C-alpha cells in the first residue's frame, strides 16, 4: 500500500470513594482533597484541542519543491480535516470505551490524555496516541477484562466505516521504476476490503491512499499494538483476566516476540523498548478468585481474531538496508 508522500489499573474496609492514591493500609485508602476543574478535565480538554490542531496540521501540510523558487509550503484544509475527523474518532472511541467501562465498575479513571506531535516528516499522523490513568484498584478480573476489552473493540468498530470510506477514495496506481513516497504494510483486513472494492491488485501496482485511508490504517495498527498480551497493555489485561496463572509467562514470550519483529525493520525498535519499559508482570485485582464467566472467554477469542485482522508485521516498509543507506551508516559495514 502506498502513500503519496511522507506526511510531513479483600473488599474495602470502609465505603470510601477512591479518587487518588493516598496512604494505603491494606485496602483502606485515605480520601484525597477535591480536585480542581483543571485537574478533572481542563488538562484533558486542552491536550485534545491541541491534538486536533496537530493532526489537522500534519494531515494538510504540503511542501513542494519548485525549480528556481525553492520549497513552497502550504496547507490543504480538506486533507487536514479528513485525517483529524477519521483518526480522532477512532482514538476517542478507544479511550472512551476504557473510561466508560471503568465508570461502570466505579473504578476511578481520568479522562483521556491525548498526545499531540505536530512535526511533519517525523510524525505520520500528528499524534502519539492517547491514554487514560486508572487511579484506584480494579475490583475483580471481570472488571479488568471489561475495562481492557472495551477500548480496542470500540476503536475497531469505529475503524470499519473509516476503512471503507478510505479505501473507496483510494486509487490503484502502477509502480514505475523507483517509486517515491511512503509505503505502508497492510493488515489482513485492509487487504480483504481493498480486494472487495478494487479487485486484485498486481505486484506492479499499489493502492494510493488518502488521509481517511491513513486514519483507518493507523487505527488498526493502534488496535493491534494494544491487544498484544504484554504487561499492562489492553491485551495484557485480557490475558491476566482469563489466564491469571499463565499471564506472566505469556507476557514474557510476547515481549521477546516484539524484539524478534525488529528483523522486519527498524520501525519495531521503539515499540520493543517501550513494552520492556511498561513491564511484563500484571498487578493483581482486589479479588482475583472471582470467576470471569464463559461469555468473556468468547469475547477474548473475538479479540484474538481482531488482533490477527489488524496486525502488521512491517508497519512501515523500511528495510534495514534502507535504514543504513538513509543514515549514512552503510559505509561503515564495508
C-alpha positions in Angstrom: 0.0 0.0 0.0 1.4 3.3 -1.0 1.0 6.8 0.4 1.7 9.8 -1.9 4.3 11.4 0.3 5.7 11.2 3.8 3.2 13.4 5.8 5.3 15.9 6.5 -5.1 -0.2 36.8 -10.2 -8.3 50.1 -13.1 -5.8 50.0 -12.6 -2.3 51.1 -12.9 -2.0 54.9 -15.0 1.2 54.6 -17.1 2.5 51.6 -14.6 5.3 50.7 -14.6 6.7 47.2 -11.1 6.3 45.9 -10.1 9.2 43.6 -6.4 9.4 44.1 -3.8 7.0 45.6 -3.3 8.2 49.2 -1.6 6.4 52.1 -2.6 2.8 51.9 -3.1 0.4 54.8 -4.2 -2.9 53.4 -7.1 -1.9 51.2 -8.0 1.3 53.2 -7.3 4.4 51.2 -7.5 7.9 52.7 -9.7 10.4 50.8 -7.7 13.0 48.8 -8.6 16.7 48.7 -11.0 17.7 46.0 -9.5 18.3 42.5 -10.0 21.5 40.6 -11.7 21.7 37.2 -8.3 21.9 35.6 -7.2 18.7 37.2 -10.5 16.9 36.4 -11.0 17.8 32.8 -9.1 21.0 31.9 -5.8 19.5 31.0 -7.5 16.7 29.0 -9.6 19.2 27.0 -6.5 21.4 26.3 -4.5 18.4 25.1 -7.4 17.2 23.0 -7.8 20.6 21.3 -4.0 20.8 20.7 -4.1 17.3 19.2 -6.9 18.3 16.8 -4.8 21.2 15.6 -1.7 18.9 15.4 -3.4 16.2 13.4 -5.0 18.8 11.1 -1.7 20.5 10.5 0.2 17.3 9.7 -2.6 15.9 7.6 -2.8 19.1 5.5 0.8 20.0 5.4 2.3 20.3 1.9 5.9 21.0 0.9 6.5 21.2 -2.8 9.9 21.7 -4.5 9.6 24.3 -7.3 12.7 24.6 -9.5 14.1 28.1 -9.2 11.8 29.0 -6.4 12.9 26.7 -3.6 10.3 24.9 -1.5 6.8 26.1 -1.3 4.9 25.3 1.9 1.1 25.1 2.1 -1.8 23.6 4.0 -4.7 21.6 2.4 -7.6 22.1 4.8 -9.7 19.3 3.3 -6.9 16.7 3.8 -6.3 18.0 7.3 -10.0 17.7 8.3 -10.2 14.2 6.8 -7.3 12.9 8.9 -8.4 14.7 12.0 -12.0 13.5 11.9 -11.2 10.0 10.8 -8.3 9.4 13.2 -9.5 11.2 16.3 -12.9 9.5 16.1 -11.1 6.1 16.3 -8.8 7.1 19.1 -11.6 8.9 21.1 -13.8 5.8 20.8 -11.0 3.6 22.0 -10.2 5.7 25.1 -13.8 6.4 26.0 -14.5 2.7 25.8 -12.0 2.2 28.6 -13.3 5.3 30.5 -17.0 4.4 30.4 -16.3 0.7 31.4 -14.2 2.0 34.3 -17.0 4.3 35.4 -19.5 1.4 35.2 -17.4 -0.5 37.7 -16.8 2.6 39.8 -13.1 2.5 39.1 -11.5 5.9 39.3 -10.0 6.8 36.0 -9.1 10.0 34.3 -10.5 11.3 31.1 -8.2 10.6 28.1 -4.9 12.4 27.7 -4.2 12.9 24.0 -0.6 13.5 22.9 0.0 15.9 20.0 3.1 15.6 17.8 2.9 18.3 15.1 6.2 17.6 13.3 5.7 16.9 9.6 8.2 14.5 8.2 8.7 12.8 11.6 5.1 12.4 12.6 3.0 10.3 10.4 -0.4 11.4 11.7 0.3 14.3 14.1 -0.2 12.4 17.4 1.4 9.8 19.5 -2.0 8.4 20.6 -3.9 8.8 23.9 -4.2 7.1 27.3 -6.2 7.1 30.5 -4.9 6.7 34.0 -6.5 4.2 36.4 -6.2 5.6 39.9 -7.9 3.0 42.1 -7.7 -0.8 42.4 -9.6 -3.0 39.9 -12.2 -4.9 42.0 -12.0 -8.2 40.2 -11.0 -9.9 37.0 -14.4 -9.4 35.4 -14.0 -5.7 35.7 -10.4 -5.9 34.5 -11.4 -7.8 31.4 -14.3 -5.5 30.6 -12.3 -2.3 31.0 -9.4 -3.8 29.0 -11.5 -5.1 26.1 -13.9 -2.1 25.8 -11.2 0.2 24.3 -9.9 -2.0 21.4 -13.3 -3.2 20.4 -14.8 0.3 20.4 -11.9 1.7 18.4 -12.1 -1.3 16.0 -15.8 -0.8 15.3 -15.3 2.9 14.5 -12.3 2.0 12.3 -14.6 -0.1 10.0 -16.6 2.8 8.3 -13.4 4.9 8.2 -11.6 2.0 6.5 -14.5 1.5 4.0 -14.5 5.2 3.1 -10.7 5.4 3.0 -10.3 2.5 0.5 -13.2 3.7 -1.6 -11.5 7.0 -2.2 -8.1 5.3 -2.8 -6.9 4.8 -6.3 -4.8 2.0 -7.9 -1.5 3.2 -9.5 1.2 1.4 -11.4 4.6 1.3 -9.9 7.1 2.8 -12.3 10.8 2.4 -11.7 12.0 3.8 -8.4 8.6 4.7 -6.9 8.7 7.6 -4.4 6.5 8.1 -1.4 5.9 6.2 1.8 4.9 2.6 1.6 2.9 1.0 4.4 2.4 -2.6 5.3 -1.2 -3.9 5.0 -3.1 -5.8 7.7 -5.3 -8.7 6.6 -8.5 -6.6 7.0 -7.0 -3.9 4.8 -6.2 -6.4 2.1 -9.7 -8.0 2.2 -11.6 -4.7 1.9 -9.2 -3.5 -0.8 -9.8 -6.6 -2.8 -13.5 -6.3 -2.3 -13.7 -2.7 -3.5 -10.9 -2.6 -6.1 -10.4 -6.2 -7.1 -7.0 -7.9 -7.4 -4.0 -5.5 -7.2 -1.0 -6.7 -9.1 2.6 -6.8 -7.9 3.4 -3.9 -10.2 0.6 -1.8 -8.7 -0.1 -0.1 -5.4 -3.1 1.4 -3.7 -2.6 5.1 -3.3 -4.3 6.1 0.0 -5.7 9.5 1.1 -6.0 10.8 4.6 -9.1 8.7 5.5 -7.2 5.6 4.5 -4.2 6.7 6.6 -6.5 7.3 9.6 -8.0 3.8 9.2 -4.6 2.2 8.8 -3.2 3.9 12.0 -6.4 3.0 13.9 -6.0 -0.7 13.0 -2.3 -0.5 14.0 -3.1 1.0 17.4 -5.7 -1.7 17.9 -3.2 -4.5 17.2 -0.4 -3.0 19.3 -2.8 -2.5 22.3 -4.0 -6.1 22.0 -0.6 -7.6 22.4 -0.7 -9.8 25.6 2.0 -7.9 27.4 2.1 -6.3 30.9 -0.5 -3.5 31.2 -1.4 -3.2 27.6 -5.0 -4.0 26.8 -4.1 -7.4 25.7 -2.2 -7.9 29.0 -5.3 -7.0 30.9 -7.3 -9.6 28.9 -4.6 -12.3 29.4 -4.4 -11.8 33.1 -8.2 -11.8 33.5 -8.6 -15.1 31.6 -5.3 -16.8 32.3 -4.1 -15.4 35.6 -1.5 -18.1 36.4 0.0 -18.1 32.9 -0.2 -14.4 32.2 3.4 -13.5 33.2 4.8 -16.3 31.0 2.8 -15.2 28.0 3.7 -11.6 28.6 7.4 -12.5 28.7 7.2 -14.6 25.5 5.3 -11.8 23.7 7.8 -9.2 24.7 10.6 -11.2 23.2 8.5 -11.6 20.0 8.4 -7.8 19.8 12.2 -7.9 19.9 12.2 -10.6 17.1 10.0 -8.3 15.0 12.9 -6.0 14.7 14.0 -8.4 11.9 11.4 -6.9 9.6 12.8 -3.4 10.0 13.9 -0.7 12.4 10.4 0.6 12.9 9.9 -2.1 15.7 12.8 -0.9 17.8 10.9 1.8 19.7 7.9 -0.5 20.4 10.2 -3.3 21.6 11.9 -0.8 24.0 8.5 0.6 25.1 7.0 -2.8 26.1 10.1 -3.5 28.2 9.7 -0.2 30.0 6.0 -0.8 30.6 6.9 -4.1 32.3 5.8 -7.6 31.7 4.1 -8.5 35.1 0.4 -7.5 35.7 -0.7 -6.4 39.1 -3.5 -8.4 40.8 -7.0 -7.2 41.3 -8.7 -6.9 44.7 -10.5 -10.3 44.2 -8.6 -12.5 41.8 -10.6 -15.5 42.8 -13.9 -14.2 41.4 -14.9 -16.1 38.3 -14.8 -14.5 34.9 -17.6 -16.4 33.1 -17.7 -18.2 29.7 -19.1 -15.2 27.8 -15.8 -13.3 28.4 -13.8 -16.3 27.1 -15.8 -15.9 23.9 -15.2 -12.2 23.8 -11.5 -12.9 24.4 -11.4 -15.2 21.4 -13.1 -12.5 19.4 -10.4 -10.1 20.5 -7.8 -12.5 19.2 -9.4 -12.5 15.8 -9.4 -8.7 15.8 -5.7 -8.8 16.6 -5.0 -11.1 13.7 -7.0 -8.9 11.3 -5.3 -5.7 12.4 -1.7 -6.9 13.0 1.0 -5.6 10.6 4.4 -7.4 10.6 6.0 -4.4 8.8 4.0 -1.3 9.5 6.3 1.0 7.5 8.1 -0.7 4.6 11.6 0.5 5.5 14.2 -2.2 5.5 17.5 -2.3 7.4 19.2 -1.7 4.0 17.2 1.5 3.6 17.9 2.4 7.2 21.7 2.1 6.7 21.6 4.0 3.4 19.5 6.8 4.8 21.5 7.3 7.9 24.8 7.0 6.1 25.9 4.0 8.2 26.3 1.7 5.2 29.8 2.8 4.5 30.9 1.5 7.9 29.8 -2.0 7.0 32.3 -2.4 4.2 
